[in-house]
Amino acid sequence: MTLSKRTQHVLFAYGLHALVILFGILGPIAPSANRLTLTHSIADDFMQWDSQWFIYIAKYGYLIPAHAQQAFAITGNVVPFSPAYRAAAFFPGLPVIIRLLSPIGALVLVEILFFCSLWLMYGLVEREQPALKSVAVILFAVNPCAIYFSSLYTETFSLFGILLIMYGLRQPRAWRSYSLSLVGVMIATSMHDLGVFCIAFTLRFIRLRLWWRALGYVAAAGVVPLIYEAYLYATVHTPFAILAAEDTWERSWRAPFVNVLESFIRYPLTLDTLVVALMMGLVIVQIIRFAMADGTWRVTREEQVVESLESALWMAGILLLSACAYIFGDPLKSVLRFLCILWPAFVPGFLLNRSASARLPWVSALMLAFGSTAAFGAALFCHGWFFQ
């Protein structure tokens, strides 16, 4: 049986991703004293830091008993938790999957969904910028946050949900495609609070005057958060449990890009600062490109979803959040996690008008820069050091 060109390209990109992660696992870095041992298997390389929260929520629920809280002290968490429902900052989607499949089973699902995400990504780019379809999936596969997409984290699930939304919006009038968007937004909003920004894609239905479909999409986006809020209210008796839990993570908010400026001016220059600044630059460029490509109220090409006003608004929302997030002493801490799901930033539009031979040096340089950074990040993560 001969594989399609699409499948071949996606397999190649996934292989590069796996190679980068393998370099990380084998990297000559001493294990951190904070390294977690949760399954006593090689899977522990992919279950560090926040993975512990998802696993323990799956096991105990959102009120983790005092005796189990002691396991969190190794990663610097103060115990006993205050408030007791500190775990409420983590959305229920991944804990439910872990509960159903076990941590290792959930990790296998992560890999399957990441491959499927690359396959969907290829199809979306092929429809709008066919010359960049292979480049886009390869660059994303080895992006600086590659380790998150093979770890027991929510990023792969969020990415998969977003891609389903976009794939469905290519034919928003067809019921089957519309259903894909509904499933996608339910996945995205069940995994992480960043899923709320997917509400931006409602605008596509409004611009097409598909009023009932817009209403259905908003309803689908709210289903899991409302169920989760009802559960928390019944369990911990406060409608503000998520906000109170998130306040314990020491993140505050400043004017846009203060975090970047302070990281360059007040603190020693780090690789993380450079990568975050690069990612923000890539995102800003794409937001401008997409807004210019689809800047009128009337939708002229219904199948144009990636380079669309809705995509620009979705990216702008997450970029603004990333630019305002601030943690004292490390202003950009975890900001790269917010940015890494903005996959259209990895579609290098500046290469569109270049020949294949002219694109090769640029693509090679980007692959080398992204891949080496991703391997270093994977090495840190797998050995128990904080990714950034």
TACORKA-V81562 format. One record per backbone hydrogen bond with DSSP energy under -1.0 kcal/mol. CO is the residue of the C=O (numbers start at 1). NH is the residue of the N-H. If there is no record, write none. Layout:
CO_NH ; CO_NH
This chain:
4_8 ; 5_9 ; 6_10 ; 7_11 ; 8_12 ; 9_13 ; 10_14 ; 11_15 ; 12_16 ; 13_17 ; 14_18 ; 15_19 ; 16_20 ; 17_21 ; 18_22 ; 19_23 ; 20_24 ; 21_25 ; 22_26 ; 27_29 ; 32_35 ; 41_44 ; 42_45 ; 43_46 ; 44_47 ; 46_152 ; 48_51 ; 49_52 ; 50_54 ; 51_55 ; 52_56 ; 53_57 ; 54_58 ; 55_59 ; 56_60 ; 57_61 ; 65_69 ; 68_71 ; 69_72 ; 70_73 ; 72_75 ; 72_77 ; 73_76 ; 83_86 ; 85_88 ; 86_89 ; 87_90 ; 92_96 ; 93_97 ; 94_98 ; 95_99 ; 96_100 ; 97_101 ; 98_102 ; 102_106 ; 103_107 ; 104_108 ; 105_109 ; 106_110 ; 107_111 ; 108_112 ; 109_113 ; 110_114 ; 111_115 ; 112_116 ; 113_117 ; 114_118 ; 115_119 ; 116_120 ; 117_121 ; 118_122 ; 119_123 ; 120_124 ; 121_125 ; 122_126 ; 123_127 ; 124_128 ; 125_129 ; 129_132 ; 132_136 ; 133_137 ; 134_138 ; 135_139 ; 136_140 ; 137_141 ; 138_142 ; 140_143 ; 143_146 ; 145_148 ; 146_149 ; 147_150 ; 151_153 ; 154_158 ; 155_159 ; 156_160 ; 157_161 ; 158_162 ; 159_163 ; 160_164 ; 161_165 ; 162_166 ; 163_167 ; 164_168 ; 165_169 ; 168_171 ; 171_174 ; 174_178 ; 175_179 ; 176_180 ; 177_181 ; 178_182 ; 179_183 ; 180_184 ; 181_185 ; 182_186 ; 183_187 ; 184_188 ; 185_189 ; 188_192 ; 190_93 ; 192_195 ; 193_196 ; 194_197 ; 195_198 ; 196_199 ; 197_200 ; 198_201 ; 199_202 ; 200_203 ; 201_204 ; 202_206 ; 203_207 ; 204_208 ; 205_210 ; 206_209 ; 209_211 ; 210_214 ; 211_215 ; 212_216 ; 213_217 ; 214_218 ; 215_219 ; 216_220 ; 217_221 ; 218_222 ; 222_226 ; 223_227 ; 224_228 ; 225_229 ; 226_230 ; 227_231 ; 228_232 ; 229_233 ; 230_234 ; 231_235 ; 232_236 ; 233_237 ; 238_241 ; 240_244 ; 241_245 ; 242_246 ; 243_247 ; 245_248 ; 246_249 ; 247_250 ; 252_326 ; 255_258 ; 257_261 ; 258_262 ; 259_263 ; 260_264 ; 261_265 ; 262_266 ; 270_274 ; 271_275 ; 272_276 ; 273_277 ; 274_278 ; 275_279 ; 276_280 ; 277_281 ; 278_282 ; 279_283 ; 280_284 ; 281_285 ; 282_286 ; 283_287 ; 284_288 ; 285_289 ; 286_290 ; 287_291 ; 288_292 ; 289_293 ; 290_294 ; 301_304 ; 303_305 ; 306_308 ; 308_312 ; 309_313 ; 310_314 ; 311_315 ; 312_316 ; 313_317 ; 314_318 ; 315_319 ; 316_320 ; 317_321 ; 318_322 ; 319_323 ; 320_324 ; 321_325 ; 323_257 ; 324_254 ; 326_252 ; 327_330 ; 330_333 ; 332_335 ; 335_339 ; 336_340 ; 339_342 ; 341_343 ; 342_345 ; 343_346 ; 344_347 ; 347_349 ; 348_351 ; 349_352 ; 351_354 ; 355_359 ; 356_360 ; 359_363 ; 360_364 ; 361_365 ; 362_366 ; 363_367 ; 364_368 ; 365_369 ; 366_370 ; 367_371 ; 368_372 ; 369_373 ; 370_374 ; 371_375 ; 372_376 ; 373_377 ; 374_378 ; 375_379 ; 376_380 ; 377_381 ; 378_382 ; 379_383 ; 380_385 ; 381_384 ; 383_32
